Amino acid sequence: MGDITVSSPMLLFLICMTGFAGVVDSAAGGGGLISLPAYLFAGLPVHYTYGTNKFSAACGTTFATAKFFRGGAVDLQVGLLAAAGSFVGSAAGSHLAVWLSDGVLRLMMLCILPVAAVVILTQWKRPDRDCGDCPLTRARIAQALAIGVGIGCYDGLFGPGTGTFAIIAFSTLMGYDMRRASGNAKLLNLASNYASLVTYLASGLVVFHIAIPCAISGIVGNLIGSRLALRGGAKVIRPMMLVVLVLLLGRLTAQAAGLA
């Protein structure tokens, strides 16, 4: 870890990119689509890229979650249930990833992403609704746990766009408006981030002299993005989610074509 260094201009580049990633991630998820390529461009080995990125992402998500909670945009009961499920799902996804090839995973995502984009587009003109005050029935408990396990499994299995898919799930399956769906997604993502971070820390895969300044930048970005999402609601979140899905689809298509 001590042998991995970057130049001052490159560190400044990483700080800027992780800050921008924080803005996107806190509002719509998918910040890793920006930060991960930036770390790789800076020359970090792949495993250190994931570990260092997870450190800065976890720090930023912590502050974003707190911001959404203070803004009244988190259903704490449902969010905690989903967070618990994400721990289980993330572990299962990590084990499943060992058995599936990269090609299979990418093919799965190439099928999933257009469907997710269609869901967002079909809901574009739908009035923003909110089920934040709905009673916590057994059915909703089961839904929250299922979302947590499913999204957590995706996070452990593949990763990019986890927050975006969590927002879609809370909005379409449980009837939350975009603000509260995003807030619940933050709590779920926070759990999966720290679960993964423990593994990276134990393996010594976090480059702290890069991760710490990037984490500070990510925190600032997350606070800015959270503020935008809380004020703008669906008008801000839906377009950003669609952009994230397009970026992810483009990345996967390029990888399938051997261009990335």
Secondary structure, 3 states (H helix, E strand, C coil): CCCCCCCHHHHHHHHHHHHHHHHHHHHHCCCHHHHHHHHHHCCCCHHHHHHHHHHHHHHHHHHHHHHHHHCCCCCHHHHHHHHHHHHHHHHHHHHHHHHCCHHHHHHHHHHHHHHHHHHHHHCCCCCCCCCCCCCCCHHHHHHHHHHHHHHHHHHHHCCCCHHHHHHHHHHHHHCCCHHHHHHHHHHHHHHHHHHHHHHHHHCCCCCHHHHHHHHHHHHHHHHHHHHHHHHHCHHHHHHHHHHHHHHHHHHHHHHHCCCC
